[in-house]
Amino acid sequence: DPDSVLEELRRVLKPDGILSFSDHHLKEAEIVSRVTEGGLFKLLEKSRKTCSFLCCD
């Protein structure tokens, strides 16, 4: 369950923690949408192959 995984990642990251994510199976827009839609993370930056997200308060 992807939502449970994101909730657990948010739980174990420090308040100012950064989640970096790369998946060659999904499009970049799909990654950003899936990670940010629950309000647990916000997009910090995108590089060529990796998206980084900051924990939301």
C-alpha positions in Angstrom: 0.0 0.0 0.0 1.8 3.2 -1.2 0.0 5.5 1.2 1.1 3.4 4.2 4.7 3.4 3.0 4.6 7.2 2.6 3.1 7.6 6.1 5.8 5.4 7.6 8.6 7.3 5.7 7.1 10.6 7.1 7.0 9.1 10.6 10.7 8.0 10.7 12.1 11.1 9.0 13.2 14.1 11.1 10.9 17.2 10.9 13.2 18.8 8.4 14.0 15.4 6.7 14.3 15.1 3.0 13.0 12.2 1.0 14.8 11.6 -2.3 13.0 9.4 -4.8 13.9 8.0 -8.2 11.9 5.4 -10.2 12.5 4.5 -13.8 9.0 3.0 -14.1 7.0 6.1 -13.4 7.0 9.5 -15.1 8.3 12.4 -13.1 4.8 14.1 -12.9 3.3 10.8 -11.6 6.0 10.6 -8.9 5.4 14.2 -7.7 1.7 13.7 -7.7 1.7 10.5 -5.7 4.2 11.7 -3.1 2.6 15.1 -2.6 -1.1 14.3 -2.8 -1.5 13.1 0.8 0.0 16.4 2.2 2.9 14.6 4.0 5.6 15.9 1.6 6.1 18.9 -0.6 8.4 19.0 -3.6 11.8 20.5 -2.8 13.7 20.1 -6.1 13.9 18.0 -9.2 17.1 16.9 -10.8 17.6 14.9 -13.9 16.7 11.5 -12.3 15.7 12.3 -8.8 12.9 14.2 -7.1 13.5 15.5 -3.5 10.7 16.2 -1.1 10.6 18.0 2.2 8.4 16.8 5.1 5.3 19.0 5.7 4.5 20.1 9.2 
